[in-house]
Amino acid sequence: MIPSRCVLCGKAYRDEIPPNEGDYVEFADYREPEPHSIGGPDGMEYFCDEHLAIARSLVSLPMKEALVEMKNRFGPFPQYQRKKPRPGWLKRIFSFGKHSWAP
């Protein structure tokens, strides 16, 4: 199965906030995989919500040509940086070094 990570910026599907979610786009060279084959279909990639409209506008091209066209039109795409999660509540309660009353 193809991982759900935007091919342009690397944003993972799990980082999308509903209802604005990315989707797979089938390009002109899309082919179904052979039965019992390993890997995903050719000519199909996942795009995050931010890049989905760009990708859908180029579905008439083969996938590699469409990716080159996107990079030519818009330049290099900045890589997605996942926000660092907040520490859990126990870690916040027992973080003694950050309080003025700590020894």
Secondary structure, 3 states (H helix, E strand, C coil): CCCCECCCCCCEHHHCECCECCEEEEEEEEECCCCCCCCCCEEEEEECHHHHHHHHCCCCCCHHHHHHHHHHHHCCCCCCCCCCCCCCHHHHHCCHHHCCCCC
